[in-house]
């Protein structure tokens, strides 16, 4: 079939088809834009409602916790925890005197007598004073106390030794006096919190 239309008419028809297709694309893009706008608006509305709902729930939860006096309960728990720590610290330094005295008695040389004990809780140490028959007994007492096998002291040092003579002797059987400072071991079985003492 031969198209005998003039060229300007044929060109007009061609551009009319182009315009028709372009109009279809514009309508499609407009529909897509309207759809995206609607979805975005709906999403923002839902997000706003959810945020308002969460704010309401948070307010209700805070009010519920406030009514249950949560802060006071937390303070009580903190105070109890601090008290338990303090008790543990105090008890870890308490000495079981009855068992300690028995053990010290077994460590005394035969020619020595215990005359005084002074325990310092802050330094975990003990000052021991004893009367001995001679200088050797005084040094033997220090050796006995420092012996690791006794499980009492980490170390024991002689602070002083003095032996009276002549008219200065008030106790003829034990003329020497020795002072010893001994430091308790951290795992001392005679500490209250580590009550593992065994008789030997």
N, CA, C and O of each residue as an XYZ file, in Angstrom:
800
protein
N       0.851     -1.181      0.000
C       0.000      0.000      0.000
C       0.892      1.238      0.000
O       1.806      1.348      0.817
N       0.639      2.123     -0.871
C       1.462      3.310     -1.055
C       0.818      4.461     -0.311
O      -0.355      4.779     -0.510
N       1.637      5.097      0.578
C       1.170      6.240      1.358
C       1.414      7.500      0.532
O       2.552      7.922      0.330
N       0.296      8.097      0.053
C       0.412      9.256     -0.808
C       0.187     10.560     -0.062
O       0.008     11.613     -0.675
N       0.196     10.483      1.292
C      -0.002     11.704      2.067
C       1.212     12.612      1.919
O       2.336     12.142      1.741
N       0.977     13.887      1.993
C       2.095     14.821      1.923
C       3.043     14.619      3.117
O       2.615     14.178      4.183
N       4.313     14.940      2.936
C       5.304     14.719      3.999
C       4.978     15.453      5.291
O       5.217     14.918      6.373
N       4.444     16.654      5.205
C       4.169     17.378      6.453
C       3.046     16.729      7.252
O       3.054     16.783      8.482
N       2.083     16.118      6.574
C       0.996     15.409      7.270
C       1.542     14.128      7.910
O       1.210     13.791      9.046
N       2.395     13.420      7.143
C       2.994     12.190      7.689
C       3.835     12.528      8.931
O       3.816     11.793      9.918
N       4.553     13.620      8.870
C       5.370     14.015     10.020
C       4.487     14.383     11.205
O       4.844     14.120     12.353
N       3.325     14.997     10.928
C       2.397     15.332     11.993
C       1.864     14.093     12.681
O       1.776     14.026     13.907
N       1.494     13.071     11.827
C       1.035     11.797     12.431
C       2.130     11.148     13.306
O       1.850     10.604     14.374
N       3.364     11.220     12.827
C       4.473     10.609     13.573
C       4.630     11.291     14.940
O       4.782     10.620     15.961
N       4.593     12.601     14.947
C       4.746     13.333     16.198
C       3.525     13.147     17.106
O       3.636     13.194     18.331
N       2.383     12.940     16.497
C       1.182     12.669     17.298
C       1.347     11.353     18.064
O       0.991     11.258     19.239
N       1.909     10.308     17.359
C       2.166      9.026     18.032
C       3.175      9.211     19.165
O       3.009      8.664     20.255
N       4.218      9.988     18.891
C       5.222     10.238     19.939
C       4.596     10.935     21.149
O       4.873     10.604     22.301
N       3.749     11.902     20.842
C       3.089     12.623     21.943
C       2.172     11.708     22.751
O       2.082     11.826     23.973
N       1.487     10.787     22.049
C       0.588      9.837     22.728
C       1.386      8.933     23.678
O       0.996      8.704     24.823
N       2.528      8.423     23.159
C       3.355      7.555     24.007
C       3.926      8.353     25.187
O       3.955      7.872     26.320
N       4.372      9.561     24.905
C       4.926     10.389     25.963
C       3.879     10.705     27.021
O       4.184     10.732     28.214
N       2.654     10.941     26.590
C       1.570     11.188     27.534
C       1.341      9.981     28.425
O       1.138     10.123     29.631
N       1.375      8.741     27.807
C       1.237      7.506     28.597
C       2.332      7.414     29.668
O       2.047      7.080     30.818
N       3.582      7.709     29.291
C       4.689      7.646     30.243
C       4.522      8.687     31.361
O       4.792      8.406     32.529
N       4.083      9.862     30.992
C       3.872     10.904     32.014
C       2.797     10.499     33.011
O       2.939     10.707     34.216
N       1.690      9.901     32.477
C       0.620      9.433     33.364
C       1.145      8.330     34.288
O       0.837      8.324     35.480
N       1.945      7.385     33.739
C       2.485      6.277     34.543
C       3.396      6.816     35.645
O       3.301      6.402     36.801
N       4.300      7.765     35.266
C       5.198      8.343     36.267
C       4.436      9.113     37.334
O       4.796      9.075     38.511
N       3.373      9.818     36.919
C       2.555     10.539     37.887
C       1.888      9.580     38.867
O       1.810      9.858     40.063
N       1.399      8.427     38.342
C       0.782      7.410     39.222
C       1.795      6.850     40.210
O       1.488      6.659     41.386
N       3.033      6.582     39.713
C       4.082      6.074     40.606
C       4.406      7.098     41.681
O       4.536      6.740     42.852
N       4.536      8.353     41.309
C       4.843      9.418     42.276
C       3.747      9.533     43.324
O       4.021      9.667     44.517
N       2.473      9.477     42.851
C       1.352      9.552     43.796
C       1.383      8.360     44.751
O       1.123      8.511     45.945
N       1.705      7.156     44.216
C       1.769      5.954     45.058
C       2.869      6.052     46.102
O       2.666      5.710     47.267
N       4.055      6.529     45.670
C       5.164      6.678     46.628
C       4.836      7.720     47.696
O       5.151      7.544     48.872
N       4.205      8.796     47.268
C       3.816      9.822     48.242
C       2.826      9.268     49.266
O       2.919      9.555     50.459
N       1.877      8.469     48.774
C       0.885      7.871     49.666
C       1.546      6.901     50.650
O       1.237      6.903     51.841
N       2.470      6.065     50.128
C       3.172      5.123     51.003
C       4.004      5.865     52.053
O       3.992      5.491     53.225
N       4.716      6.900     51.646
C       5.539      7.664     52.585
C       4.678      8.313     53.662
O       5.017      8.296     54.845
N       3.570      8.878     53.231
C       2.667      9.522     54.193
C       2.117      8.503     55.187
O       2.066      8.751     56.391
N       1.704      7.341     54.648
C       1.175      6.288     55.527
C       2.244      5.804     56.508
O       1.965      5.578     57.685
N       3.489      5.647     55.997
C       4.576      5.212     56.864
C       4.847      6.207     57.979
O       5.048      5.822     59.131
N       4.851      7.503     57.629
C       5.088      8.531     58.648
C       3.969      8.551     59.693
O       4.218      8.731     60.885
N       2.740      8.364     59.225
C       1.604      8.343     60.157
C       1.744      7.155     61.121
O       1.577      7.306     62.332
N       2.056      5.956     60.562
C       2.223      4.763     61.406
C       3.387      4.930     62.376
O       3.296      4.540     63.540
N       4.493      5.518     61.882
C       5.650      5.734     62.735
C       5.313      6.683     63.886
O       5.727      6.464     65.024
N       4.563      7.730     63.578
C       4.149      8.668     64.620
C       3.266      8.004     65.657
O       3.414      8.242     66.856
N       2.334      7.159     65.184
C       1.454      6.454     66.126
C       2.255      5.489     66.991
O       2.018      5.387     68.195
N       3.220      4.767     66.371
C       4.046      3.827     67.141
C       4.866      4.559     68.195
O       4.965      4.111     69.338
N       5.466      5.710     67.798
C       6.259      6.480     68.754
C       5.398      6.949     69.919
O       5.814      6.896     71.076
N       4.184      7.411     69.594
C       3.279      7.853     70.668
C       2.918      6.689     71.582
O       2.840      6.841     72.801
N       2.696      5.506     70.965
C       2.360      4.320     71.762
C       3.517      3.934     72.680
O       3.310      3.608     73.848
N       4.766      3.974     72.129
C       5.929      3.627     72.942
C       6.135      4.635     74.067
O       6.497      4.260     75.182
N       5.907      5.910     73.774
C       6.040      6.916     74.821
C       5.036      6.675     75.939
O       5.348      6.846     77.118
N       3.833      6.277     75.558
C       2.809      5.977     76.562
C       3.231      4.779     77.412
O       3.092      4.800     78.635
N       3.752      3.724     76.749
C       4.196      2.532     77.490
C       5.343      2.870     78.435
O       5.377      2.399     79.572
N       6.300      3.703     77.953
C       7.425      4.085     78.807
C       6.933      4.858     80.022
O       7.384      4.625     81.143
N       6.016      5.768     79.793
C       5.472      6.550     80.911
C       4.775      5.645     81.915
O       4.924      5.816     83.125
N       4.006      4.674     81.403
C       3.304      3.748     82.295
C       4.300      2.890     83.073
O       4.118      2.646     84.266
N       5.365      2.429     82.384
C       6.367      1.599     83.057
C       7.090      2.387     84.139
O       7.306      1.889     85.244
N       7.467      3.642     83.808
C       8.134      4.473     84.808
C       7.225      4.732     85.995
O       7.675      4.720     87.141
N       5.956      4.966     85.729
C       5.017      5.186     86.826
C       4.880      3.926     87.679
O       4.796      3.999     88.905
N       4.859      2.756     87.005
C       4.752      1.490     87.736
C       5.978      1.257     88.610
O       5.855      0.848     89.765
N       7.179      1.522     88.048
C       8.405      1.334     88.823
C       8.468      2.318     89.988
O       8.917      1.980     91.083
N       8.007      3.546     89.729
C       8.005      4.534     90.809
C       7.064      4.112     91.927
O       7.360      4.296     93.107
N       5.920      3.540     91.538
C       4.965      3.100     92.561
C       5.501      1.908     93.350
O       5.122      1.696     94.502
N       6.392      1.125     92.719
C       6.981     -0.020     93.412
C       8.211      0.377     94.222
O       8.860     -0.477     94.826
N       8.532      1.665     94.237
C       9.636      2.190     95.040
C      10.951      1.517     94.665
O      11.678      1.019     95.525
N      11.246      1.512     93.351
C      12.432      0.832     92.845
C      13.725      1.446     93.387
O      14.663      0.727     93.729
N      13.769      2.777     93.462
C      14.998      3.426     93.923
C      15.315      3.050     95.364
O      16.472      2.817     95.712
N      14.287      2.992     96.194
C      14.519      2.607     97.595
C      14.997      1.163     97.683
O      15.860      0.836     98.498
N      14.426      0.290     96.830
C      14.850     -1.107     96.816
C      16.300     -1.231     96.370
O      17.069     -1.997     96.951
N      16.679     -0.471     95.326
C      18.062     -0.492     94.865
C      19.012     -0.021     95.958
O      20.095     -0.580     96.130
N      18.600      1.016     96.700
C      19.447      1.516     97.784
C      19.603      0.470     98.883
O      20.690      0.297     99.435
N      18.505     -0.230     99.198
C      18.583     -1.274    100.222
C      19.519     -2.395     99.779
O      20.308     -2.906    100.574
N      19.426     -2.775     98.496
C      20.300     -3.843     97.990
C      21.754     -3.401     98.046
O      22.628     -4.176     98.434
N      22.017     -2.141     97.656
C      23.390     -1.620     97.708
C      23.908     -1.602     99.140
O      25.054     -1.977     99.391
N      23.068     -1.165    100.085
C      23.476     -1.133    101.496
C      23.766     -2.539    102.017
O      24.740     -2.754    102.739
N      22.904     -3.500    101.642
C      23.121     -4.880    102.081
C      24.429     -5.430    101.515
O      25.182     -6.110    102.212
N      24.688     -5.128    100.239
C      25.921     -5.595     99.612
C      27.143     -5.004    100.311
O      28.116     -5.712    100.574
N      27.091     -3.706    100.610
C      28.206     -3.066    101.310
C      28.394     -3.645    102.707
O      29.524     -3.827    103.159
N      27.273     -3.937    103.401
C      27.366     -4.538    104.739
C      27.994     -5.922    104.693
O      28.799     -6.280    105.553
N      27.612     -6.704    103.669
C      28.198     -8.048    103.532
C      29.693     -7.971    103.274
O      30.465     -8.767    103.808
N      30.105     -6.997    102.441
C      31.539     -6.839    102.174
C      32.274     -6.459    103.449
O      33.366     -6.960    103.717
N      31.665     -5.559    104.246
C      32.284     -5.149    105.502
C      32.392     -6.319    106.477
O      33.419     -6.502    107.132
N      31.311     -7.115    106.566
C      31.334     -8.287    107.445
C      32.425     -9.264    107.023
O      33.140     -9.812    107.861
N      32.544     -9.476    105.710
C      33.563    -10.390    105.207
C      34.959     -9.880    105.551
O      35.835    -10.656    105.933
N      35.160     -8.557    105.411
C      36.465     -7.973    105.741
C      36.780     -8.128    107.223
O      37.898     -8.482    107.595
N      35.784     -7.859    108.068
C      36.000     -7.956    109.510
C      36.260     -9.399    109.929
O      37.198     -9.682    110.673
N      35.412    -10.309    109.439
C      35.556    -11.718    109.832
C      36.852    -12.325    109.320
O      37.405    -13.237    109.935
N      37.341    -11.811    108.175
C      38.584    -12.359    107.640
C      39.775    -12.012    108.530
O      40.842    -12.613    108.403
N      39.594    -11.032    109.440
C      40.682    -10.645    110.339
C      40.464    -11.129    111.770
O      41.335    -10.953    112.621
N      39.312    -11.736    112.040
C      39.034    -12.227    113.387
C      39.845    -13.494    113.673
O      39.956    -14.380    112.825
N      40.405    -13.563    114.876
C      41.246    -14.688    115.274
C      40.463    -15.607    116.207
O      39.758    -15.148    117.106
N      40.600    -16.913    115.978
C      40.009    -17.903    116.889
C      41.004    -18.109    118.033
O      41.898    -18.951    117.954
N      40.829    -17.322    119.094
C      41.831    -17.262    120.157
C      42.053    -18.604    120.849
O      43.191    -18.966    121.148
N      40.987    -19.336    121.102
C      41.153    -20.593    121.845
C      42.072    -21.552    121.095
O      42.954    -22.171    121.691
N      41.861    -21.670    119.778
C      42.705    -22.572    118.997
C      44.112    -22.004    118.817
O      45.094    -22.747    118.814
N      44.201    -20.659    118.663
C      45.517    -20.041    118.493
C      46.376    -20.226    119.741
O      47.564    -20.532    119.638
N      45.775    -20.039    120.926
C      46.537    -20.192    122.165
C      47.023    -21.622    122.344
O      48.132    -21.857    122.822
N      46.180    -22.575    121.955
C      46.593    -23.979    122.045
C      47.795    -24.246    121.160
O      48.741    -24.914    121.578
N      47.765    -23.718    119.914
C      48.871    -23.921    118.994
C      50.133    -23.214    119.481
O      51.229    -23.768    119.397
N      49.977    -21.980    119.993
C      51.148    -21.266    120.511
C      51.775    -22.015    121.690
O      52.997    -22.074    121.826
N      50.916    -22.581    122.532
C      51.437    -23.354    123.656
C      52.294    -24.527    123.204
O      53.296    -24.859    123.838
N      51.886    -25.154    122.095
C      52.659    -26.293    121.597
C      53.983    -25.859    120.958
O      54.897    -26.671    120.811
N      54.086    -24.567    120.575
C      55.312    -24.074    119.950
C      56.318    -23.549    120.969
O      57.471    -23.301    120.617
N      55.905    -23.376    122.221
C      56.808    -22.826    123.233
C      57.871    -23.861    123.601
O      57.531    -25.016    123.856
N      59.140    -23.479    123.634
C      60.180    -24.396    124.128
C      59.913    -24.757    125.586
O      59.184    -24.058    126.290
N      60.507    -25.845    126.019
C      60.232    -26.330    127.377
C      60.728    -25.358    128.444
O      60.198    -25.342    129.555
N      61.740    -24.545    128.125
C      62.267    -23.609    129.101
C      61.838    -22.171    128.785
O      62.621    -21.231    128.925
N      60.557    -22.018    128.349
C      59.996    -20.692    128.075
C      58.536    -20.662    128.486
O      57.834    -21.669    128.384
N      58.075    -19.500    128.955
C      56.671    -19.333    129.329
C      56.124    -18.069    128.658
O      56.791    -17.036    128.603
N      54.907    -18.180    128.158
C      54.244    -17.050    127.502
C      53.719    -16.096    128.566
O      53.036    -16.516    129.500
N      54.038    -14.811    128.424
C      53.604    -13.838    129.428
C      52.612    -12.807    128.881
O      51.817    -12.255    129.642
N      52.647    -12.543    127.580
C      51.757    -11.511    127.066
C      51.531    -11.697    125.557
O      52.428    -12.106    124.820
N      50.297    -11.380    125.125
C      49.940    -11.372    123.696
C      49.258    -10.051    123.396
O      48.428     -9.576    124.172
N      49.617     -9.459    122.258
C      48.954     -8.223    121.814
C      48.725     -8.339    120.317
O      49.667     -8.354    119.526
N      47.423     -8.422    119.937
C      47.088     -8.631    118.530
C      46.649     -7.319    117.905
O      45.796     -6.613    118.444
N      47.244     -7.000    116.758
C      46.878     -5.804    115.995
C      46.057     -6.229    114.793
O      46.578     -6.842    113.861
N      44.747     -5.897    114.813
C      43.861     -6.304    113.727
C      44.170     -5.545    112.439
O      43.971     -6.070    111.343
N      44.658     -4.305    112.570
C      44.882     -3.500    111.366
C      46.073     -3.995    110.560
O      46.067     -3.915    109.331
N      47.090     -4.503    111.239
C      48.279     -4.977    110.524
C      48.337     -6.494    110.429
O      49.276     -7.033    109.844
N      47.354     -7.198    110.992
C      47.323     -8.662    110.985
C      48.603     -9.240    111.593
O      49.183    -10.192    111.072
N      49.020     -8.649    112.691
C      50.243     -9.100    113.356
C      49.964     -9.314    114.835
O      48.937     -8.887    115.363
N      50.906     -9.988    115.491
C      50.777    -10.264    116.920
C      52.115     -9.991    117.595
O      53.171    -10.336    117.065
N      52.060     -9.366    118.776
C      53.261     -9.132    119.585
C      53.250    -10.144    120.720
O      52.313    -10.194    121.516
N      54.283    -10.933    120.781
C      54.391    -12.003    121.778
C      55.520    -11.664    122.740
O      56.625    -11.315    122.326
N      55.227    -11.771    124.013
C      56.252    -11.590    125.046
C      56.340    -12.871    125.864
O      55.329    -13.430    126.288
N      57.561    -13.319    126.073
C      57.762    -14.563    126.827
C      58.986    -14.440    127.710
O      59.927    -13.708    127.402
N      58.957    -15.171    128.817
C      60.134    -15.287    129.682
C      60.796    -16.627    129.398
O      60.124    -17.648    129.251
N      62.127    -16.609    129.323
C      62.861    -17.837    128.997
C      63.975    -18.059    130.008
O      64.404    -17.146    130.713
N      64.421    -19.292    130.051
C      65.481    -19.636    130.999
C      66.830    -19.103    130.535
O      67.714    -18.850    131.354
N      66.994    -18.932    129.222
C      68.274    -18.443    128.710
C      68.085    -17.821    127.321
O      66.983    -17.809    126.772
N      69.177    -17.313    126.778
C      69.150    -16.636    125.484
C      68.782    -17.618    124.371
O      68.027    -17.279    123.460
N      69.320    -18.836    124.451
C      69.049    -19.834    123.407
C      67.558    -20.174    123.329
O      67.026    -20.354    122.233
N      66.892    -20.263    124.454
C      65.460    -20.565    124.458
C      64.678    -19.434    123.790
O      63.683    -19.678    123.108
N      65.135    -18.193    123.991
C      64.469    -17.053    123.369
C      64.579    -17.121    121.847
O      63.594    -16.910    121.139
N      65.766    -17.413    121.350
C      65.929    -17.512    119.896
C      65.209    -18.737    119.338
O      64.716    -18.709    118.211
N      65.146    -19.822    120.133
C      64.432    -21.015    119.674
C      62.942    -20.738    119.531
O      62.295    -21.275    118.631
N      62.395    -19.911    120.402
C      60.984    -19.534    120.293
C      60.725    -18.816    118.964
O      59.730    -19.077    118.288
N      61.639    -17.906    118.601
C      61.483    -17.197    117.321
C      61.554    -18.173    116.159
O      60.788    -18.046    115.204
N      62.447    -19.134    116.219
C      62.574    -20.138    115.152
C      61.297    -20.963    115.055
O      60.818    -21.240    113.955
N      60.742    -21.357    116.203
C      59.508    -22.151    116.194
C      58.336    -21.378    115.578
O      57.547    -21.937    114.816
N      58.233    -20.100    115.913
C      57.130    -19.290    115.392
C      57.265    -19.045    113.892
O      56.257    -18.992    113.187
N      58.485    -18.895    113.395
C      58.711    -18.598    111.981
C      58.650    -19.842    111.103
O      58.645    -19.723    109.877
N      58.604    -21.030    111.697
C      58.575    -22.270    110.912
C      57.309    -22.335    110.047
O      56.205    -22.301    110.589
N      57.443    -22.430    108.702
C      56.262    -22.467    107.815
C      55.353    -23.662    108.073
O      54.163    -23.610    107.765
N      55.897    -24.729    108.632
C      55.092    -25.928    108.885
C      54.007    -25.676    109.920
O      53.041    -26.435    109.996
N      54.150    -24.622    110.717
C      53.152    -24.327    111.746
C      51.900    -23.658    111.184
O      50.876    -23.610    111.865
N      51.963    -23.140    109.954
C      50.805    -22.573    109.237
C      50.168    -21.384    109.963
O      48.987    -21.096    109.768
N      50.945    -20.702    110.793
C      50.373    -19.569    111.526
C      50.908    -18.243    110.994
O      50.140    -17.358    110.617
N      52.235    -18.116    110.968
C      52.851    -16.835    110.645
C      53.652    -16.920    109.350
O      54.258    -17.946    109.039
N      53.638    -15.820    108.605
C      54.476    -15.760    107.406
C      55.909    -15.401    107.789
O      56.852    -15.793    107.101
N      56.074    -14.664    108.873
C      57.412    -14.390    109.407
C      57.285    -13.972    110.862
O      56.225    -13.540    111.315
N      58.411    -14.114    111.596
C      58.469    -13.726    113.009
C      59.843    -13.124    113.263
O      60.866    -13.738    112.959
N      59.859    -11.916    113.824
C      61.117    -11.211    114.086
C      61.248    -10.905    115.574
O      60.278    -10.547    116.243
N      62.470    -11.054    116.071
C      62.742    -10.697    117.468
C      62.841     -9.182    117.557
O      63.625     -8.557    116.842
N      62.044     -8.602    118.436
C      62.081     -7.160    118.664
C      63.110     -6.826    119.740
O      63.858     -5.855    119.626
N      63.130     -7.648    120.783
C      64.089     -7.390    121.870
C      64.321     -8.657    122.675
O      63.440     -9.508    122.802
N      65.528     -8.762    123.213
C      65.867     -9.826    124.177
C      66.668     -9.164    125.300
O      67.621     -8.425    125.055
N      66.258     -9.447    126.525
C      67.022     -8.927    127.668
C      67.074    -10.002    128.758
O      66.075    -10.648    129.074
N      68.243    -10.164    129.302
C      68.421    -11.147    130.365
C      68.928    -10.425    131.622
O      69.936     -9.719    131.575
N      68.228    -10.608    132.733
C      68.607     -9.987    134.004
C      69.664    -10.850    134.694
O      69.741    -12.061    134.484
N      70.456    -10.207    135.505
C      71.483    -10.959    136.223
C      71.661    -10.373    137.617
O      71.328     -9.216    137.873
N      72.178    -11.175    138.481
C      72.472    -10.719    139.841
C      71.219    -10.341    140.600
O      70.248    -11.097    140.631
N      71.244     -9.167    141.213
C      70.126     -8.718    142.041
C      68.916     -8.294    141.223
O      67.829     -8.128    141.777
N      69.089     -8.110    139.864
C      67.977     -7.696    139.006
C      67.021     -8.842    138.698
O      65.932     -8.612    138.170
N      67.412    -10.070    139.019
C      66.608    -11.233    138.672
C      65.392    -11.303    139.591
O      65.526    -11.479    140.802
N      64.187    -11.160    138.993
C      62.957    -11.283    139.778
C      62.381    -12.685    139.662
O      61.657    -13.132    140.552
N      62.692    -13.376    138.584
C      62.232    -14.758    138.393
C      63.462    -15.580    138.057
O      63.921    -15.586    136.915
N      63.991    -16.270    139.045
C      65.256    -16.982    138.880
C      65.173    -18.064    137.808
O      66.171    -18.348    137.146
N      63.984    -18.679    137.623
C      63.860    -19.759    136.647
C      63.853    -19.233    135.220
O      64.310    -19.916    134.304
N      63.334    -18.014    135.023
C      63.227    -17.436    133.673
C      63.739    -15.993    133.684
O      62.939    -15.057    133.676
N      65.019    -15.808    133.702
C      65.572    -14.460    133.817
C      65.543    -13.638    132.517
O      65.724    -12.422    132.559
N      65.321    -14.276    131.386
C      65.349    -13.568    130.099
C      63.934    -13.249    129.627
O      63.003    -14.029    129.827
N      63.798    -12.098    129.003
C      62.518    -11.682    128.423
C      62.730    -11.420    126.937
O      63.658    -10.705    126.558
N      61.871    -11.998    126.090
C      61.990    -11.819    124.645
C      60.681    -11.247    124.101
O      59.591    -11.667    124.489
N      60.814    -10.296    123.207
C      59.655     -9.743    122.513
C      59.735    -10.085    121.035
O      60.756     -9.833    120.396
N      58.678    -10.653    120.489
C      58.663    -11.105    119.085
C      57.425    -10.543    118.393
O      56.322    -10.588    118.937
N      57.620    -10.021    117.200
C      56.499     -9.560    116.380
C      56.340    -10.544    115.233
O      57.272    -10.762    114.459
N      55.151    -11.141    115.124
C      54.897    -12.147    114.097
C      53.740    -11.702    113.208
O      52.743    -11.166    113.690
N      53.884    -11.929    111.921
C      52.868    -11.532    110.938
C      52.063    -12.759    110.522
O      52.637    -13.755    110.081
N      50.729    -12.694    110.659
C      49.869    -13.823    110.303
C      49.908    -14.102    108.808
O      49.998    -13.178    108.000
N      49.840    -15.367    108.444
C      49.712    -15.740    107.040
C      48.300    -15.404    106.564
O      47.354    -15.422    107.352
N      48.161    -15.097    105.276
C      46.839    -14.740    104.736
C      45.884    -15.925    104.782
O      44.672    -15.737    104.894
N      46.422    -17.162    104.697
C      45.566    -18.351    104.762
C      45.676    -19.025    106.130
O      45.536    -20.241    106.256
N      45.926    -18.218    107.127
C      46.036    -18.701    108.495
C      44.779    -19.480    108.884
O      43.680    -18.929    108.813
N      44.909    -20.753    109.297
C      43.724    -21.528    109.654
C      43.040    -21.054    110.936
O      41.957    -21.531    111.275
N      43.673    -20.114    111.651
C      43.076    -19.609    112.883
C      42.309    -18.316    112.665
O      41.798    -17.729    113.618
N      42.225    -17.866    111.418
C      41.343    -16.752    111.109
C      39.922    -17.286    111.055
O      39.703    -18.405    110.591
N      38.954    -16.509    111.519
C      37.562    -16.958    111.601
C      37.038    -17.399    110.242
O      36.351    -18.414    110.136
N      37.365    -16.630    109.192
C      36.815    -16.917    107.870
C      37.493    -18.108    107.212
O      36.965    -18.693    106.266
N      38.685    -18.466    107.730
C      39.421    -19.624    107.209
C      39.528    -20.691    108.282
O      40.618    -21.208    108.528
N      38.448    -21.021    108.909
C      38.474    -21.937    110.043
C      38.745    -23.355    109.571
O      37.824    -24.145    109.365
N      40.071    -23.672    109.397
C      40.465    -24.996    108.951
C      41.504    -25.582    109.914
O      42.235    -26.512    109.571
N      41.549    -25.024    111.109
C      42.582    -25.438    112.045
C      42.453    -26.898    112.390
O      41.353    -27.414    112.588
N      43.567    -27.544    112.459
C      43.600    -28.962    112.855
C      44.560    -29.096    114.036
O      45.549    -28.368    114.117
N      44.288    -29.975    114.903
C      45.147    -30.183    116.041
C      46.330    -31.012    115.632
O      46.190    -31.960    114.859
N      47.479    -30.675    116.130
C      48.700    -31.404    115.835
C      49.337    -31.846    117.127
O      50.389    -32.485    117.110
